[in-house]
Amino acid sequence: MRVVASPEDPIFRRRWCVYVDEIAMTRSYQGQGIGRRLMERADQWAVEQGVNEVWLDVWEANEGAITFYERLGYETVRRRMSRGVDAGS
């Protein structure tokens, strides 16, 4: 986790958030509440840092993770898209 700021932009006001880089759980530990407790700790740490938002990225195809985060109250607010290009090797 780290505290990050949204980019400087003339249209949007700068926002500070706690960004959760990644959490992962092997299947044998899934469903035991560990991920929920980790995310609760992220919320607590955000409050301790004086920040009122937690951001994260999740792969579009990771339906289990998306469902998990939605159950915790997370909403999709942005979509990042990419496209491969031929570097002409």
C-alpha positions, 0 to 999 in steps of 0.5 A: 500500500502507498499513498498516491495522488491523482495526476495534476490536471486542469479539469479534475481536482487533485485527489489523494488515495491509498493505493493497494498494489496487489493482494493474492491468496492461494486457493487453500486460503481463499474463503477464510476472511483473510482478504477481507481483513487485509482490505479492512486494514487498508481502510484503517491505514487510509484513515490513519494517513488522513486519506478517505479513498482506497483505490486498486486495479483488478484484471478484467478477466478475474471475475472472482476478485471483481466479485470479492471487491464488489462485495466489499463496496468497491465500484468500477470508476475507470477502465484501463485499455491496452493494445499490443503493437508490432515493434518491427523486429 
